[in-house]
């Protein structure tokens, strides 16, 4: 776990596409996959971003710090719980 330092650091983490990034806003804490387009730009004055290498590391830290109901996974990428695709028969 480490703080994301600036936009260059964020861009490198996103380009790598591995790991997870927490947007630690005052009003909500949302965990994204590192490559998620919803992570947004780095604006250190607004709120910090925190990088985690592994999903278990992220979940343990978030649950310990904010409780299980104090943070959410991203609705777009799924954060640590990526959405599963469902194969539907043709025409459905």
ChimeraX commands (.cxc) that place a marker at each C-alpha (Angstrom):
marker #1 position 0.00,0.00,0.00 radius 0.5
marker #1 position 1.24,3.47,-0.82 radius 0.5
marker #1 position 0.01,6.96,-1.63 radius 0.5
marker #1 position -0.23,7.95,-5.27 radius 0.5
marker #1 position 2.15,10.91,-5.54 radius 0.5
marker #1 position 1.06,12.85,-8.64 radius 0.5
marker #1 position -0.50,12.53,-12.11 radius 0.5
marker #1 position 2.64,10.91,-13.55 radius 0.5
marker #1 position 2.61,8.27,-10.82 radius 0.5
marker #1 position -1.11,7.71,-11.39 radius 0.5
marker #1 position -0.65,7.43,-15.17 radius 0.5
marker #1 position 2.09,4.83,-14.71 radius 0.5
marker #1 position -0.04,2.78,-12.33 radius 0.5
marker #1 position -3.01,2.93,-14.71 radius 0.5
marker #1 position -0.89,2.01,-17.72 radius 0.5
marker #1 position 0.38,-1.02,-15.85 radius 0.5
marker #1 position -3.23,-2.09,-15.26 radius 0.5
marker #1 position -2.34,-4.13,-12.18 radius 0.5
marker #1 position -3.44,-3.41,-8.65 radius 0.5
marker #1 position -6.13,-1.21,-7.16 radius 0.5
marker #1 position -6.57,2.51,-6.50 radius 0.5
marker #1 position -8.69,3.95,-3.72 radius 0.5
marker #1 position -10.26,7.38,-4.15 radius 0.5
marker #1 position -10.34,8.42,-0.49 radius 0.5
marker #1 position -12.84,11.27,-0.61 radius 0.5
marker #1 position -14.29,12.68,2.57 radius 0.5
marker #1 position -17.84,11.76,1.52 radius 0.5
marker #1 position -17.06,8.28,0.15 radius 0.5
marker #1 position -14.29,5.75,-0.31 radius 0.5
marker #1 position -14.35,3.92,-3.65 radius 0.5
marker #1 position -11.95,1.22,-4.80 radius 0.5
marker #1 position -11.11,0.87,-8.49 radius 0.5
marker #1 position -8.99,-1.49,-10.55 radius 0.5
marker #1 position -5.80,0.39,-11.45 radius 0.5
marker #1 position -6.77,0.57,-15.13 radius 0.5
marker #1 position -10.32,1.82,-14.51 radius 0.5
marker #1 position -11.30,4.97,-16.39 radius 0.5
marker #1 position -13.39,6.14,-13.43 radius 0.5
marker #1 position -10.34,6.66,-11.19 radius 0.5
marker #1 position -10.09,10.28,-12.41 radius 0.5
marker #1 position -7.20,12.71,-12.35 radius 0.5
marker #1 position -4.91,13.26,-9.40 radius 0.5
marker #1 position -5.95,16.38,-7.52 radius 0.5
marker #1 position -4.06,16.15,-4.24 radius 0.5
marker #1 position -5.86,19.15,-2.76 radius 0.5
marker #1 position -9.22,17.44,-3.25 radius 0.5
marker #1 position -8.55,13.96,-1.82 radius 0.5
marker #1 position -5.78,11.36,-1.71 radius 0.5
marker #1 position -5.48,8.27,-3.86 radius 0.5
marker #1 position -3.98,5.11,-2.40 radius 0.5
marker #1 position -2.51,2.23,-4.42 radius 0.5
marker #1 position -2.73,-1.43,-3.38 radius 0.5
marker #1 position -0.94,-4.26,-5.19 radius 0.5
marker #1 position -3.33,-7.04,-4.15 radius 0.5
marker #1 position -7.08,-7.24,-3.62 radius 0.5
marker #1 position -6.68,-9.00,-0.25 radius 0.5
marker #1 position -4.39,-6.20,0.95 radius 0.5
marker #1 position -6.94,-3.59,-0.13 radius 0.5
marker #1 position -9.90,-5.34,1.47 radius 0.5
marker #1 position -8.12,-5.95,4.77 radius 0.5
marker #1 position -6.90,-2.37,5.04 radius 0.5
marker #1 position -10.24,-0.84,4.04 radius 0.5
marker #1 position -12.29,-3.09,6.34 radius 0.5
marker #1 position -9.91,-2.37,9.22 radius 0.5
marker #1 position -9.92,1.37,8.66 radius 0.5
marker #1 position -13.50,2.07,7.52 radius 0.5
marker #1 position -15.46,-1.10,8.29 radius 0.5
marker #1 position -17.11,-3.31,5.67 radius 0.5
marker #1 position -19.84,-0.76,5.00 radius 0.5
marker #1 position -17.51,2.26,4.97 radius 0.5
marker #1 position -16.25,1.79,1.41 radius 0.5
marker #1 position -17.47,0.47,-1.94 radius 0.5
marker #1 position -16.13,-1.13,-5.06 radius 0.5
marker #1 position -16.41,0.84,-8.29 radius 0.5
marker #1 position -19.67,0.25,-10.13 radius 0.5
marker #1 position -17.89,0.39,-13.50 radius 0.5
marker #1 position -14.90,-1.95,-13.04 radius 0.5
marker #1 position -15.99,-3.77,-9.89 radius 0.5
marker #1 position -12.89,-2.91,-7.86 radius 0.5
marker #1 position -11.86,-6.06,-6.01 radius 0.5
marker #1 position -15.05,-7.81,-7.16 radius 0.5
marker #1 position -15.00,-7.46,-10.95 radius 0.5
marker #1 position -18.38,-7.89,-12.63 radius 0.5
marker #1 position -18.87,-11.29,-14.19 radius 0.5
marker #1 position -20.12,-11.52,-17.75 radius 0.5
marker #1 position -23.19,-13.65,-18.34 radius 0.5
marker #1 position -23.48,-15.58,-21.57 radius 0.5
marker #1 position -27.07,-15.27,-22.78 radius 0.5
marker #1 position -28.52,-17.29,-25.64 radius 0.5
marker #1 position -28.82,-15.35,-28.93 radius 0.5
marker #1 position -31.83,-13.04,-29.01 radius 0.5
marker #1 position -32.10,-12.56,-25.25 radius 0.5
marker link #1:1,2 radius 0.2
marker link #1:2,3 radius 0.2
marker link #1:3,4 radius 0.2
marker link #1:4,5 radius 0.2
marker link #1:5,6 radius 0.2
marker link #1:6,7 radius 0.2
marker link #1:7,8 radius 0.2
marker link #1:8,9 radius 0.2
marker link #1:9,10 radius 0.2
marker link #1:10,11 radius 0.2
marker link #1:11,12 radius 0.2
marker link #1:12,13 radius 0.2
marker link #1:13,14 radius 0.2
marker link #1:14,15 radius 0.2
marker link #1:15,16 radius 0.2
marker link #1:16,17 radius 0.2
marker link #1:17,18 radius 0.2
marker link #1:18,19 radius 0.2
marker link #1:19,20 radius 0.2
marker link #1:20,21 radius 0.2
marker link #1:21,22 radius 0.2
marker link #1:22,23 radius 0.2
marker link #1:23,24 radius 0.2
marker link #1:24,25 radius 0.2
marker link #1:25,26 radius 0.2
marker link #1:26,27 radius 0.2
marker link #1:27,28 radius 0.2
marker link #1:28,29 radius 0.2
marker link #1:29,30 radius 0.2
marker link #1:30,31 radius 0.2
marker link #1:31,32 radius 0.2
marker link #1:32,33 radius 0.2
marker link #1:33,34 radius 0.2
marker link #1:34,35 radius 0.2
marker link #1:35,36 radius 0.2
marker link #1:36,37 radius 0.2
marker link #1:37,38 radius 0.2
marker link #1:38,39 radius 0.2
marker link #1:39,40 radius 0.2
marker link #1:40,41 radius 0.2
marker link #1:41,42 radius 0.2
marker link #1:42,43 radius 0.2
marker link #1:43,44 radius 0.2
marker link #1:44,45 radius 0.2
marker link #1:45,46 radius 0.2
marker link #1:46,47 radius 0.2
marker link #1:47,48 radius 0.2
marker link #1:48,49 radius 0.2
marker link #1:49,50 radius 0.2
marker link #1:50,51 radius 0.2
marker link #1:51,52 radius 0.2
marker link #1:52,53 radius 0.2
marker link #1:53,54 radius 0.2
marker link #1:54,55 radius 0.2
marker link #1:55,56 radius 0.2
marker link #1:56,57 radius 0.2
marker link #1:57,58 radius 0.2
marker link #1:58,59 radius 0.2
marker link #1:59,60 radius 0.2
marker link #1:60,61 radius 0.2
marker link #1:61,62 radius 0.2
marker link #1:62,63 radius 0.2
marker link #1:63,64 radius 0.2
marker link #1:64,65 radius 0.2
marker link #1:65,66 radius 0.2
marker link #1:66,67 radius 0.2
marker link #1:67,68 radius 0.2
marker link #1:68,69 radius 0.2
marker link #1:69,70 radius 0.2
marker link #1:70,71 radius 0.2
marker link #1:71,72 radius 0.2
marker link #1:72,73 radius 0.2
marker link #1:73,74 radius 0.2
marker link #1:74,75 radius 0.2
marker link #1:75,76 radius 0.2
marker link #1:76,77 radius 0.2
marker link #1:77,78 radius 0.2
marker link #1:78,79 radius 0.2
marker link #1:79,80 radius 0.2
marker link #1:80,81 radius 0.2
marker link #1:81,82 radius 0.2
marker link #1:82,83 radius 0.2
marker link #1:83,84 radius 0.2
marker link #1:84,85 radius 0.2
marker link #1:85,86 radius 0.2
marker link #1:86,87 radius 0.2
marker link #1:87,88 radius 0.2
marker link #1:88,89 radius 0.2
marker link #1:89,90 radius 0.2
marker link #1:90,91 radius 0.2
marker link #1:91,92 radius 0.2
view
